């Protein structure tokens, strides 16, 4: 015998009471009937478990992960003050659950979970004490058992959307940091241009000063050459000293010329760096615009996920 109950929207759970701590309560939410679609089917059938073959209530969680499904189930069943044993590799056992709406006595709950491709199959057995819950012997309680699974399905759906929201918010944060980095890079390039312009102005002033020094040095060399001509017939150390002085002056002139060449080369390097930075700034501005569009798009995605999350009941 197989029975099924399908819940098309998570919002529609608001039309049903939810079992919490053994009492009938409702989840806190501003949800309306137009909530995000979460197709969940509760099926009933006789299935094997550790105690034999008994009536089970089953659901499939779309896109679920087994470890997460187990964690959310344990969170949901904490309300029943049951001691959890076992694991999803074998069978989960919730000992002495308090669910007054199902039974005045303690209820033992057995749960078998399976990873089925991208979904998780969940089979739940309710031992009321000598008899397993089924619609023939306990029709009203059976409906409440179905609701327990639907409650769990909504919890898991909310967990999925919350996880999705965290992921999308993380992406948004990364995009915003990337934009901040681009802005910082642009600022650094602009500062580099300003530094280069200052260096170029400084080099130009030094070149002007250097050229004046070269002119003075050239004049000193010409004067020294005249001195040597005048004493060309002189004997002794006077001529040697004059020639030595000339060589020193010529060496100093070459040093000034070398310094000028370095200043010109430095100026060209700075001008080249300015051009490169300006090109990079143009690229950076285009990248900033692209990144801003990505951020706006990601904000819409985050907003859409937030809207979907707001439409899913939240349980304490």
Protein Blocks (a to p, Z undefined) as FASTA:
>chain_A
ZZddddfbfklmmmpccdeehiacddddfbdfkbccddddddddddddfkbccddddddd
ehiafklmmmmmmmmmmmnopacedjfkloccdehiacfklombdcddddddddehjbcc
ddddddebhpacdfklmmmlmmmmmmmmmmmmmmmmmmmmmmmmmmmmmmmmmmmmmmmm
mmmmmmmmmmmmmmmmmmmmmmmmmmmmmmmmmmmmmmmmmmmmmmmmmmmmpgcjllmm
mmmmmmmmmmmmmmmmmmmmmmmmmmmmmmmmmmmmmmmmmmmmmmmmmmmmmmmmmmmm
mmmmmmmmmmpccdZZ
